[in-house]
Amino acid sequence: MSYKSKIVSTGKYLPEGVITNFDLEKLVDTNDEWIVSRTGINTRRKALESVLDMAYNASMDAIKKAEYDKDKIDLIIVATITNEIKSPSIANLLQAKLGLNDKQVMAFDVNAACTGFVYALEVATSLLQSWKFKSALVVGSEKMTNIVDFTDRNTCILFGDGAGSMIVEPGDIDSVFYNDSKGDNTKILEVDKYVKMNGPRVYQFAVDIIPKTINKILRDNNLTLDDIDVIIPHQANKRIVESIIKEMNLSDDKVILNIDRYGNTSAASIPITIAEYKEENKDLKTILIVGFGGGFTWGAAILKI
Ligand SMILES: CC(C)(COP(=O)(O)OP(=O)(O)OC[C@H]1O[C@@H](n2cnc3c(N)ncnc32)[C@H](O)[C@@H]1OP(=O)(O)O)[C@@H](O)C(=O)NCCC(=O)NCCS
C-alpha cells in the first residue's frame, strides 16, 4: 500500500567533537589501517550534548531550512536507543524544548535499533494518512558513545553520535514502506550497559537481508532500480555496502555513503544521510532508504524528497 504525504524539510546535527582512528589506537589494540580497510571509517563524532539536544538541533535545522511554522507540528516521533533516562521520552522532552507544550501533540519514542528511523517514518506517515494530524516531526538521535565500551575493540571503532530529522505533512506524493523483524534471542547483537556484538554474524545478516529487502520493496510496488535515483543505506560498514553494490550490480554513484566521516550513528544514520544528500540535490529525487539492526529489525522505504 502506498501512503500519500509530503516531505517538507530535512535536517541534521553532528556534534563538533571528533574521534579519529588514531585516537582509538591510544585506547585499544587497533590501528588506522585495520579500521579503514575493514570498515571504511576514518572519523566519528562524540557529543558533549545530550540525545535531546542533538534531536533539538537537527529539528531546528529542518525548521529553519524550510522557514517552517513549528506551531503546526502535532506529531513528534523520535527513534533512539540511547535516551539517558527511561521516561519521559525524547519526543516529549523535544516537544517542551520546541515550545509546543501548549499545543495538542502526540509524542513518543520508537526503539527499533538501527532501523528505528525507517520504522518511525512509516508510523508517522500512516498516522498522517488519517488526516488527524497536520504535521509530523520525525527524528533519529543517538549518543552511541554513551553505550560503547571504549575497551572493546570489536565495537568502539564503529559507532558515533548525531541526529537527523524530517518534517512530513499530509499530501499527494506516494511513499511506500516495507518493515519487518525477527525476535532474536541468540545475543548476536544487543545493548545491555554497552553494545555487545558478534561482528561477523551481524555482517552475514546484513549482506543477506539488505539485497532481499531492496528487491522485496521494489517487487511489491512494481518498480525497478531504474525508478530509483539513489539508495541511502544504513551506514554500518563500507564493506557491507560494497558487497551489496557488487551483488546487485549497482553503479557506485547510486549508493550514498558518509560512513567515512560519521561511523555508525544507529537510528540517526539514515536521516543524517538524507539531509546531507538533500543539501546537495535541491530538485525532487526518488530515494530508497534501507536499514537493518538489532532485534533483529530491517526495513526500507521509497520516498520523494
Ligand atoms: C566488526 C567488523 C568490522 C569486524 O570485521 P571482520 O572482518 O568481520 O573481522 P573479525 O571480527 O573476523 O576479526 C578479524 C581479526 O581482526 C581482529 N580485530 C577485531 N577488531 C579489531 C580492531 N578494532 N583492530 C584490529 N584488529 C581487530 C580480530 O580479533 C580478528 O583477529 P584474529 O583473526 O587473530 O582472530 C565486521 O564484522 C562488521 O562490521 N560487522 C557488522 C557490525 C555491524 O554492522 N553492527 C551494527 C549493526 S546495526
The ligand as an SDF file (V2000), in Angstrom:
LIG
                    3D

 48 50  0  0  0  0  0  0  0  0999 V2000
   33.0370   -5.6990   13.3380 C   0  0  0  0  0  0  0  0  0  0  0  0
   33.6640   -5.9080   11.9800 C   0  0  0  0  0  0  0  0  0  0  0  0
   34.2100   -4.6170   11.4310 C   0  0  0  0  0  0  0  0  0  0  0  0
   34.8380   -6.8850   12.1180 C   0  0  0  0  0  0  0  0  0  0  0  0
   35.4180   -7.1110   10.8500 O   0  0  0  0  0  0  0  0  0  0  0  0
   35.7420   -8.6060   10.3820 P   0  0  0  0  0  0  0  0  0  0  0  0
   36.3960   -8.5180    9.0770 O   0  0  0  0  0  0  0  0  0  0  0  0
   34.4500   -9.3970   10.4710 O   0  0  0  0  0  0  0  0  0  0  0  0
   36.7860   -9.0620   11.4580 O   0  0  0  0  0  0  0  0  0  0  0  0
   36.7310  -10.2630   12.5130 P   0  0  0  0  0  0  0  0  0  0  0  0
   35.7640   -9.9380   13.6110 O   0  0  0  0  0  0  0  0  0  0  0  0
   36.5570  -11.5630   11.7790 O   0  0  0  0  0  0  0  0  0  0  0  0
   38.1860  -10.1640   13.0770 O   0  0  0  0  0  0  0  0  0  0  0  0
   39.3330  -10.4070   12.2510 C   0  0  0  0  0  0  0  0  0  0  0  0
   40.5470  -10.2580   13.1270 C   0  0  0  0  0  0  0  0  0  0  0  0
   40.7240   -8.8700   13.4530 O   0  0  0  0  0  0  0  0  0  0  0  0
   40.7780   -8.7200   14.8750 C   0  0  0  0  0  0  0  0  0  0  0  0
   40.1400   -7.4540   15.2420 N   0  0  0  0  0  0  0  0  0  0  0  0
   38.8610   -7.2290   15.6300 C   0  0  0  0  0  0  0  0  0  0  0  0
   38.6610   -5.9240   15.8600 N   0  0  0  0  0  0  0  0  0  0  0  0
   39.8480   -5.3220   15.6260 C   0  0  0  0  0  0  0  0  0  0  0  0
   40.2830   -3.9940   15.6780 C   0  0  0  0  0  0  0  0  0  0  0  0
   39.4520   -2.9880   16.0350 N   0  0  0  0  0  0  0  0  0  0  0  0
   41.5510   -3.7150   15.3490 N   0  0  0  0  0  0  0  0  0  0  0  0
   42.3960   -4.6700   14.9820 C   0  0  0  0  0  0  0  0  0  0  0  0
   42.0560   -5.9730   14.9100 N   0  0  0  0  0  0  0  0  0  0  0  0
   40.7880   -6.2830   15.2290 C   0  0  0  0  0  0  0  0  0  0  0  0
   40.0400   -9.9140   15.4280 C   0  0  0  0  0  0  0  0  0  0  0  0
   40.4360  -10.2020   16.7440 O   0  0  0  0  0  0  0  0  0  0  0  0
   40.4530  -10.9960   14.4550 C   0  0  0  0  0  0  0  0  0  0  0  0
   41.7490  -11.4430   14.7850 O   0  0  0  0  0  0  0  0  0  0  0  0
   42.1400  -13.0000   14.6180 P   0  0  0  0  0  0  0  0  0  0  0  0
   41.9970  -13.2890   13.1480 O   0  0  0  0  0  0  0  0  0  0  0  0
   43.5290  -13.0330   15.1160 O   0  0  0  0  0  0  0  0  0  0  0  0
   41.1580  -13.7480   15.4620 O   0  0  0  0  0  0  0  0  0  0  0  0
   32.6460   -6.5120   10.9730 C   0  0  0  0  0  0  0  0  0  0  0  0
   32.3710   -7.8540   11.3230 O   0  0  0  0  0  0  0  0  0  0  0  0
   31.3460   -5.7510   10.9390 C   0  0  0  0  0  0  0  0  0  0  0  0
   31.2960   -4.5930   10.5450 O   0  0  0  0  0  0  0  0  0  0  0  0
   30.2420   -6.4190   11.3190 N   0  0  0  0  0  0  0  0  0  0  0  0
   28.9250   -5.7650   11.3030 C   0  0  0  0  0  0  0  0  0  0  0  0
   28.7930   -4.8760   12.5050 C   0  0  0  0  0  0  0  0  0  0  0  0
   27.5940   -4.0040   12.4330 C   0  0  0  0  0  0  0  0  0  0  0  0
   27.1980   -3.5610   11.3930 O   0  0  0  0  0  0  0  0  0  0  0  0
   26.9880   -3.7370   13.5970 N   0  0  0  0  0  0  0  0  0  0  0  0
   25.8910   -2.8350   13.7400 C   0  0  0  0  0  0  0  0  0  0  0  0
   24.6530   -3.3620   13.1470 C   0  0  0  0  0  0  0  0  0  0  0  0
   23.4260   -2.1330   13.0610 S   0  0  0  0  0  0  0  0  0  0  0  0
  1  2  1  0
  2  3  1  0
  2  4  1  0
  2 36  1  0
  4  5  1  0
  5  6  1  0
  6  7  2  0
  6  8  1  0
  6  9  1  0
  9 10  1  0
 10 11  2  0
 10 12  1  0
 10 13  1  0
 13 14  1  0
 14 15  1  0
 15 16  1  0
 15 30  1  0
 16 17  1  0
 17 18  1  0
 17 28  1  0
 18 19  1  0
 18 27  1  0
 19 20  2  0
 20 21  1  0
 21 22  1  0
 21 27  2  0
 22 23  1  0
 22 24  2  0
 24 25  1  0
 25 26  2  0
 26 27  1  0
 28 29  1  0
 28 30  1  0
 30 31  1  0
 31 32  1  0
 32 33  2  0
 32 34  1  0
 32 35  1  0
 36 37  1  0
 36 38  1  0
 38 39  2  0
 38 40  1  0
 40 41  1  0
 41 42  1  0
 42 43  1  0
 43 44  2  0
 43 45  1  0
 45 46  1  0
 46 47  1  0
 47 48  1  0
M  END
$$$$
